[in-house]
């Protein structure tokens, strides 16, 4: 189980886990976002090799309730897509912090500056 206090968060409800070197970020949507969306039925993600810029729309998540845009929480280059989530979008609801991750991004030093810690993220979801 992922320790949620070690993750960083965007105010658009994405979570970010950096590898030990701080050069690869695994990105997903939070449990709060997954719950608000309802049953996820479709996930559209950018292709490997795509350059992404923080705070820009990079994909889409469709549920039985609505369609939501997926925002890039960091600048970087997509190096891996979680094909399991594309094939079985319900993983986003079942395990948002484990098998429901969305993509891995190669990031530069300082790319996560301005992101929230768990306490700050929880505070905005409770507001």
Backbone as CSV, one residue per row, in Angstrom:
resi,resn,N_x,N_y,N_z,CA_x,CA_y,CA_z,C_x,C_y,C_z
1,UNK,0.836,-1.187,0.000,0.000,0.000,0.000,0.878,1.246,0.000
2,UNK,0.555,2.156,-0.842,1.296,3.403,-0.949,1.050,4.285,0.275
3,UNK,2.131,4.869,0.793,2.010,5.836,1.882,1.610,7.168,1.250
4,UNK,0.367,7.571,1.432,-0.170,8.754,0.773,0.524,10.037,1.196
5,UNK,1.202,10.019,2.349,1.903,11.222,2.803,3.209,11.436,2.042
6,UNK,3.678,10.427,1.304,4.917,10.592,0.531,4.644,11.124,-0.876
7,UNK,3.375,11.208,-1.249,3.002,11.682,-2.580,2.846,13.196,-2.590
8,UNK,2.897,13.749,-3.797,2.571,15.160,-4.001,1.247,15.206,-4.748
9,UNK,0.564,16.338,-4.670,-0.777,16.445,-5.243,-0.942,17.762,-5.985
10,UNK,-1.775,17.733,-7.019,-2.134,18.972,-7.717,-3.528,19.384,-7.254
11,UNK,-3.848,20.643,-7.435,-5.195,21.083,-7.067,-6.229,20.630,-8.092
12,UNK,-5.774,19.973,-9.162,-6.677,19.369,-10.154,-6.902,17.882,-9.857
13,UNK,-6.443,17.416,-8.695,-6.710,16.070,-8.170,-5.864,14.958,-8.790
14,UNK,-4.646,15.308,-9.206,-3.700,14.268,-9.609,-2.705,14.056,-8.470
15,UNK,-2.201,12.832,-8.365,-1.133,12.550,-7.414,0.142,12.252,-8.197
16,UNK,1.281,12.496,-7.556,2.584,12.321,-8.187,3.488,11.601,-7.206
17,UNK,4.114,10.524,-7.664,5.104,9.809,-6.865,6.428,9.877,-7.611
18,UNK,7.439,10.474,-6.983,8.759,10.543,-7.602,9.572,9.318,-7.250
19,UNK,10.383,8.858,-8.214,11.300,7.764,-7.910,12.421,8.305,-7.025
20,UNK,13.291,7.428,-6.545,14.344,7.833,-5.614,15.282,8.877,-6.206
21,UNK,15.518,8.811,-7.516,16.408,9.774,-8.162,15.712,11.110,-8.418
22,UNK,14.385,11.123,-8.319,13.639,12.353,-8.552,13.502,12.713,-10.022
23,UNK,13.722,11.735,-10.914,13.685,12.015,-12.350,12.488,11.392,-13.059
24,UNK,11.788,10.484,-12.392,10.602,9.861,-12.973,9.427,10.041,-12.018
25,UNK,8.334,10.562,-12.566,7.124,10.773,-11.778,6.041,9.832,-12.267
26,UNK,5.476,9.050,-11.360,4.294,8.255,-11.667,3.103,9.123,-11.301
27,UNK,2.104,9.163,-12.195,0.972,10.070,-12.033,-0.336,9.287,-12.096
28,UNK,-1.264,9.670,-11.248,-2.609,9.095,-11.262,-3.593,10.128,-10.759
29,UNK,-4.864,9.743,-10.669,-5.832,10.641,-10.052,-6.101,10.154,-8.630
30,UNK,-6.481,11.062,-7.784,-6.661,10.737,-6.375,-7.938,9.939,-6.121
31,UNK,-8.003,9.359,-4.952,-9.195,8.641,-4.523,-10.389,9.590,-4.461
32,UNK,-10.160,10.836,-4.042,-11.227,11.834,-3.994,-11.805,12.047,-5.391
33,UNK,-10.941,12.230,-6.390,-11.393,12.448,-7.765,-12.109,11.216,-8.305
34,UNK,-11.540,10.046,-8.042,-12.156,8.804,-8.523,-13.553,8.628,-7.939
35,UNK,-13.709,8.955,-6.658,-15.017,8.832,-6.006,-16.018,9.831,-6.589
36,UNK,-15.575,11.066,-6.807,-16.459,12.091,-7.362,-16.887,11.761,-8.795
37,UNK,-15.975,11.140,-9.557,-16.300,10.772,-10.940,-17.343,9.665,-11.004
38,UNK,-17.281,8.741,-10.078,-18.133,7.551,-10.165,-17.399,6.470,-10.944
39,UNK,-18.129,5.523,-11.478,-17.517,4.381,-12.162,-16.835,4.824,-13.455
40,UNK,-15.504,4.738,-13.481,-14.735,5.133,-14.661,-14.885,4.057,-15.733
41,UNK,-15.246,4.497,-16.939,-15.490,3.550,-18.039,-14.558,3.767,-19.228
42,UNK,-13.827,4.885,-19.252,-12.933,5.168,-20.380,-11.825,6.097,-19.922
43,UNK,-10.599,5.805,-20.359,-9.452,6.658,-20.054,-8.700,6.909,-21.360
44,UNK,-8.496,8.180,-21.672,-7.705,8.564,-22.850,-6.446,9.257,-22.357
45,UNK,-5.285,8.704,-22.737,-4.005,9.231,-22.276,-3.138,9.625,-23.463
46,UNK,-2.178,10.526,-23.244,-1.272,10.904,-24.332,-0.337,9.746,-24.683
47,UNK,0.245,9.812,-25.867,1.154,8.758,-26.322,2.522,8.905,-25.668
48,UNK,3.232,7.780,-25.563,4.614,7.794,-25.095,5.412,8.712,-26.017
49,UNK,6.266,9.526,-25.409,7.071,10.477,-26.168,6.485,11.875,-26.209
50,UNK,5.223,12.019,-25.782,4.569,13.324,-25.780,5.183,14.218,-24.713
51,UNK,5.517,15.443,-25.102,5.971,16.459,-24.144,4.722,17.062,-23.516
52,UNK,4.720,17.168,-22.193,3.568,17.758,-21.511,4.014,18.969,-20.694
53,UNK,3.111,19.901,-20.542,3.376,21.108,-19.750,2.411,21.136,-18.576
54,UNK,2.919,21.496,-17.432,2.091,21.554,-16.222,0.861,22.415,-16.441
55,UNK,-0.242,21.960,-15.869,-1.524,22.670,-15.881,-2.196,22.721,-17.247
56,UNK,-1.797,21.835,-18.164,-2.464,21.755,-19.467,-3.227,20.436,-19.557
57,UNK,-4.271,20.422,-20.355,-5.078,19.218,-20.538,-4.270,18.200,-21.359
58,UNK,-4.182,16.973,-20.832,-3.413,15.944,-21.532,-4.223,14.680,-21.804
59,UNK,-5.448,14.636,-21.352,-6.261,13.447,-21.571,-7.651,13.642,-21.023
60,UNK,-8.353,12.516,-20.964,-9.752,12.554,-20.563,-10.099,11.288,-19.785
61,UNK,-10.947,11.461,-18.800,-11.462,10.332,-18.033,-12.977,10.414,-18.072
62,UNK,-13.601,9.345,-18.545,-15.057,9.318,-18.673,-15.614,8.320,-17.667
63,UNK,-16.683,8.747,-17.010,-17.352,7.864,-16.057,-18.814,7.755,-16.435
64,UNK,-19.536,6.974,-15.650,-20.974,6.858,-15.886,-21.692,8.167,-15.577
65,UNK,-21.048,9.064,-14.811,-21.644,10.346,-14.430,-21.242,11.500,-15.336
66,UNK,-19.965,11.515,-15.763,-19.463,12.695,-16.458,-18.173,12.400,-17.214
67,UNK,-17.678,13.432,-17.875,-16.379,13.386,-18.533,-15.516,14.452,-17.870
68,UNK,-14.309,14.086,-17.500,-13.404,15.037,-16.855,-12.103,15.113,-17.640
69,UNK,-11.536,16.300,-17.683,-10.244,16.476,-18.324,-9.151,16.076,-17.340
70,UNK,-8.089,15.509,-17.883,-6.919,15.137,-17.103,-5.851,16.201,-17.344
71,UNK,-5.347,16.785,-16.264,-4.349,17.845,-16.363,-2.972,17.317,-16.000
72,UNK,-1.969,17.841,-16.675,-0.586,17.496,-16.353,-0.192,18.239,-15.075
73,UNK,0.257,17.530,-14.056,0.680,18.214,-12.835,2.119,18.724,-12.903
74,UNK,2.879,18.257,-13.909,4.293,18.623,-14.051,4.640,18.776,-15.538
75,UNK,5.783,19.424,-15.782,6.363,19.454,-17.123,7.187,18.182,-17.298
76,UNK,7.191,17.620,-18.496,8.024,16.456,-18.736,7.678,15.747,-20.025
77,UNK,8.193,14.537,-20.147,7.966,13.705,-21.327,7.373,12.374,-20.886
78,UNK,6.289,11.961,-21.526,5.655,10.684,-21.205,6.609,9.555,-21.591
79,UNK,6.933,8.685,-20.628,7.818,7.558,-20.929,7.102,6.206,-20.824
80,UNK,5.931,6.204,-20.204,5.161,4.957,-20.084,3.698,5.294,-19.814
81,UNK,2.830,4.503,-20.420,1.397,4.593,-20.200,0.960,3.288,-19.533
82,UNK,0.045,3.369,-18.582,-0.474,2.166,-17.943,-1.562,1.570,-18.838
83,UNK,-1.155,0.644,-19.701,-2.093,0.009,-20.629,-3.197,-0.752,-19.897
84,UNK,-2.902,-1.234,-18.691,-3.911,-1.976,-17.920,-5.109,-1.079,-17.612
85,UNK,-4.873,0.210,-17.343,-5.956,1.144,-17.054,-6.751,1.476,-18.320
86,UNK,-6.059,1.557,-19.445,-6.748,1.806,-20.710,-7.670,0.624,-21.023
87,UNK,-7.162,-0.600,-20.787,-7.949,-1.811,-21.036,-9.047,-2.021,-20.001
88,UNK,-8.795,-1.635,-18.747,-9.752,-1.826,-17.654,-9.813,-0.557,-16.803
89,UNK,-10.551,0.463,-17.261,-10.617,1.741,-16.557,-11.104,1.644,-15.110
90,UNK,-11.792,0.568,-14.752,-12.295,0.434,-13.381,-11.154,0.369,-12.357
91,UNK,-9.921,0.107,-12.803,-8.774,0.108,-11.892,-8.584,1.479,-11.244
92,UNK,-8.986,2.541,-11.940,-8.878,3.892,-11.389,-9.724,4.003,-10.123
93,UNK,-10.896,3.390,-10.114,-11.754,3.411,-8.932,-11.284,2.419,-7.878
94,UNK,-10.897,1.232,-8.315,-10.567,0.156,-7.386,-9.268,0.425,-6.638
95,UNK,-8.247,0.909,-7.332,-6.926,1.102,-6.732,-6.258,2.343,-7.306
96,UNK,-6.766,3.543,-7.014,-6.217,4.744,-7.645,-4.736,4.990,-7.362
97,UNK,-4.236,4.518,-6.214,-2.839,4.755,-5.857,-1.941,3.543,-6.132
98,UNK,-2.498,2.478,-6.628,-1.720,1.266,-6.896,-1.796,0.933,-8.383
99,UNK,-2.589,-0.061,-8.760,-2.661,-0.491,-10.165,-3.408,0.494,-11.046
100,UNK,-4.062,1.495,-10.452,-4.814,2.485,-11.215,-4.016,3.706,-11.631
101,UNK,-2.678,3.654,-11.513,-1.857,4.791,-11.967,-2.036,4.973,-13.469
102,UNK,-1.763,6.168,-13.970,-2.033,6.483,-15.371,-0.798,6.505,-16.262
103,UNK,0.261,7.178,-15.825,1.431,7.331,-16.694,2.676,7.600,-15.884
104,UNK,3.818,7.419,-16.547,5.107,7.792,-15.967,5.708,8.861,-16.867
105,UNK,6.306,9.853,-16.213,6.823,11.013,-16.918,8.261,11.264,-16.481
106,UNK,9.141,11.503,-17.455,10.500,11.924,-17.169,10.454,13.412,-16.850
107,UNK,10.951,13.787,-15.679,10.873,15.180,-15.234,12.260,15.727,-14.914
108,UNK,12.396,17.030,-15.011,13.633,17.706,-14.644,13.582,18.064,-13.162
109,UNK,14.737,18.368,-12.611,14.804,18.795,-11.216,13.909,20.009,-11.012
110,UNK,13.185,20.031,-9.918,12.323,21.159,-9.596,10.960,21.117,-10.263
111,UNK,10.680,20.073,-11.028,9.411,19.991,-11.765,8.201,19.928,-10.845
112,UNK,8.391,19.481,-9.629,7.255,19.326,-8.716,7.065,20.535,-7.803
113,UNK,7.834,21.568,-8.033,7.703,22.782,-7.224,6.283,23.327,-7.329
114,UNK,5.712,23.702,-6.213,4.368,24.256,-6.206,3.267,23.229,-5.998
115,UNK,3.609,21.948,-5.977,2.592,20.924,-5.718,2.321,20.839,-4.223
116,UNK,1.227,20.203,-3.875,0.758,20.145,-2.495,1.202,18.871,-1.788
117,UNK,1.365,18.951,-0.464,1.547,17.733,0.314,0.162,17.189,0.665
118,UNK,0.098,16.036,1.309,-1.188,15.393,1.585,-2.097,16.279,2.441
119,UNK,-1.552,16.895,3.479,-2.379,17.715,4.367,-3.002,18.891,3.616
120,UNK,-2.231,19.545,2.768,-2.757,20.683,1.991,-3.809,20.215,0.992
121,UNK,-3.579,19.050,0.381,-4.556,18.529,-0.579,-5.865,18.187,0.119
122,UNK,-5.780,17.505,1.247,-6.985,17.144,1.997,-7.754,18.400,2.404
123,UNK,-7.016,19.449,2.779,-7.672,20.695,3.170,-8.499,21.288,2.022
124,UNK,-7.980,21.221,0.783,-8.768,21.797,-0.310,-9.960,20.913,-0.675
125,UNK,-9.866,19.611,-0.451,-10.994,18.749,-0.758,-12.102,18.874,0.280
126,UNK,-11.743,19.307,1.473,-12.732,19.473,2.531,-13.360,20.858,2.533
127,UNK,-12.789,21.760,1.749,-13.300,23.156,1.704,-14.575,23.243,0.900
